[in-house]
Structures are given as structure tokens and as C-alpha cells.
Amino acid sequence: MEKINAVVFDMDGVLLDSEKIWDWAWKKHADELQLNNVESSCNACRGCNGEEQKKILHKIYGDNFDAEKFFKNALSYFYQFERENGIPKKYYAKEILDYLKEKKYKLALASSTNREAVERQMKNAGLLDSFDVTICGDEVKESKPNAEIYLKSCMSLGESACNCAAVEDSPNGIRSAFGAKMNCIMVPDRIPCSDEIQKFLWKKIDSLEELKNIL
């Protein structure tokens, strides 16, 4: 393995404990519409940007399903929760970023969420200034699981992908980082690590604190 010089983090489910809030918002609106396959549709979309999620919803619920309206309404519930309660950080998020900065790793954020929300949420969590580079879901043509966002992150850091580690929680995110030929670290959140995904991993950890054992 090449020397790791940089670490690229996903945001939702890795640094921010936002996935369970999104699941609640998704299920709330799906139940209002009496949709079936709610958990599987939510998991299929996990880690993807909004446009990709709409494509997935059409595949699951048909071409006539108003995916645009569904996504907009579910997102409104999420943002309502955010306004009223905030979004908590994942355990050891700030501490591990401080540790990696002290160790002179370059840091990037590669999130499928749009830039406006990323900057607001990461700033509110006190994490935004930790990163040298941020690439967001509305700044790439292809969503995760496509490798574009991770390739762009590595390029922006001035590092080869083989010299970068990616920290992800979702299968779609791992597929994206693996496609970029990065060293993939999974810290599972809402979806367990499957045998398929295990083959793509350099390491699997149970919390961000465990990064100190490998970086």
C-alpha cells in the first residue's frame, strides 16, 4: 500500500448523525403517501445526491411517480427538524479531525449533499474549518456510487487516489471511493457491511476514534 497523505470524509452518517433524521423524514412522507418498500427505497438512495435519488425512486415506484415532489417534501421535514433541533455530530468527529490535522494529513469533504446545506450544517457543527477542500453533490455531474466526487477530491488535494483514504458509511459511498482506487474505510451507520462491500475495504471500523489506530 502507498503512503497515505490525505483523508477524504463523507458527511452524512460519518461526521454528522443525520442519516437517522433523514430516515425519519423519508418514512414520515412515505407513510403519508401509503408507499410500500419504504426502508429498501431509502437505503437504495443512501449516499446519492438528490438527482440520483429521484432516478432511483422512478425505478422503484414507476415513471409516473412524482419523485421531485416526494424528495422536496421529505427534505422539508428534514430541514424542519434541523431548524428546531440541530444536527448532532457523530461520536469523536471533532476530535478525529483535530488529530489528523495535527498529524499533517490533508483533509477533504466529499458529500452528496448540496453546498448550501453542507456549509450550513458543518459550520453549525464546528467542523467546516477543518477541511482543506470540500466537494459537494451539486458540483459533480455523476452522483455516488460513481467515482467522480472522490476523483475530484483527490485532484483538488493534489494527491493521487492511492495516497488517499476515504471514510464512508454507505455502500454507495464505498463503491464510489473504490471506483476511484482509494483506500476505503467503512464506519457503518444505518446499513451493515455486507460480504460484497467487505471486498472493497481496506479497513472496517466501529467508530471514528478507531482511525487513530490506523492513521
C-alpha positions, 0 to 999 in steps of 0.5 A, a space after each residue: 500500500 502507498 503512503 497515505 497523505 490525505 483523508 477524504 470524509 463523507 458527511 452524512 452518517 460519518 461526521 454528522 448523525 443525520 442519516 437517522 433524521 433523514 430516515 425519519 423524514 423519508 418514512 414520515 412522507 412515505 407513510 403519508 403517501 401509503 408507499 410500500 418498500 419504504 426502508 429498501 427505497 431509502 437505503 437504495 438512495 443512501 449516499 446519492 445526491 438528490 438527482 440520483 435519488 429521484 432516478 432511483 425512486 422512478 425505478 422503484 415506484 414507476 415513471 409516473 411517480 412524482 419523485 421531485 415532489 416526494 424528495 422536496 417534501 421529505 427534505 422539508 421535514 428534514 430541514 424542519 427538524 434541523 431548524 428546531 433541533 440541530 444536527 448532532 455530530 457523530 461520536 469523536 468527529 471533532 476530535 478525529 479531525 483535530 488529530 489528523 490535522 495535527 498529524 499533517 494529513 490533508 483533509 477533504 469533504 466529499 458529500 452528496 449533499 448540496 453546498 448550501 446545506 453542507 456549509 450550513 450544517 458543518 459550520 453549525 457543527 464546528 467542523 467546516 474549518 477543518 477541511 482543506 477542500 470540500 466537494 459537494 453533490 451539486 458540483 459533480 455531474 455523476 452522483 455516488 456510487 460513481 467515482 467522480 466526487 472522490 476523483 475530484 477530491 483527490 485532484 483538488 488535494 493534489 494527491 493521487 487516489 492511492 495516497 488517499 483514504 476515504 471514510 464512508 458509511 454507505 455502500 454507495 459511498 464505498 463503491 464510489 471511493 473504490 471506483 476511484 482506487 482509494 483506500 476505503 474505510 467503512 464506519 457503518 451507520 444505518 446499513 451493515 457491511 455486507 460480504 460484497 462491500 467487505 471486498 472493497 475495504 481496506 479497513 472496517 471500523 466501529 467508530 471514528 476514534 478507531 482511525 487513530 489506530 490506523 492513521 
